């Protein structure tokens, strides 16, 4: 998979098959993506908080953020439950998305 070979990109998975990706987007910034979620919301939130704490422990991480397609209400709810803060909507190549930031403080790190 080319994505994993790209310098700076980091993937996390757990024993039940949830997969979370952190894509390097520039100096000290990573965009996170839930690639695969097989668990109930509480477990996904705990897994994501664990992975985000691990990311913030890296010296290169200054900001974690996610872009959620406007129509994905379920993902927006998960982002809010996680503690992410919305910065509003952004036009992207894939359509309108809502941008969320996930701070170290929000995940208890």
N, C-alpha and C positions, 0 to 999 in steps of 0.2 A: 504494500500500500504506500503510495507516494507521500500521502499526508504525514505518515509517521516518520518518513525519512527526511522531512523538511526540518532543518535546524530550528530549535526553539519550541516546536510543537510537542505537547505532552498529553498522554492519554492515561486515564485511570479506569480500572474495572474492579468489580467486587466478585465474590464467590458465587453469586446467583446470576450474574450476567449483565448488570447495569454497566453502561459505558459512558464516560464523560470525557470530552475533549477540551483542551485548552490550546487555542491557536494563537501563535505569536503574531501580534499586529503592529509591532514597532517597539521603540524603546520602552521597556517596563510595562507594556500593555498586552493583555491576553483576552481573547474573546472565548467564552465558554459555550459548549454545545452539548446537549444531552443527545448522544448518538442512539442509545438504546436504553429504554427503561422497562424493566419487567416486574418491578416491585410496586408495592402500594406507596402512596405519597410520602408517608412519614419516613420510610426507609430511604427513599430517594433523596429526601431533604437531608437526612443525617449523612448519607454517603457524599452528597454534594458539599456539605459543610466540611467534612473530613478532607476531601480533595482540595477545596479552596484553602483550608488552613495549610495544607502541604505546599500549595502554590505560593502562598504568602510567606512561607518560611524560606523560599528561594530568594537569593539576593537580587535577582533581576525583576521580581514582580512588584509593580507599583499599583496596578489597577486591573481588576477583573470585571468584565462586562459581558452582556449578552444582548443579542438582537432577536426579538420575538416577532414573527409575522403577525400583522394586525388581526387576522382571523383566528389565531391560536389562543383563544380565551383560556383553555386549560393550562397552557404553558405560562401565560401571564399570571394566573393564580398561583402556580407553583413558584414562580420567580418572587412573588410577593411573600408567600409563606416562607421562603428561604431567607427573607430579609433584604432582598434587593430593592433598590429605589429606582423608580421610573424617572428618566430624564425627558420623556416625551417621545413623540413619533418622529421617525426619520425616513426619508425616501431612499430606497436602495435599488440596486439592479433587479432584485427579486420582488420589489413592491414595497408597500408601506410596512415598516416595522416599528416596534416600541423598544427603545433602548433602556436597559436596566444595568445599574452598577451594583456590584457586590463588594462591600467594604470589609476590611479585616474586622472591624468592630461588629458588623452585622452577623458574622459567623463565630464570634467569641474567640477571636484569635489575637 
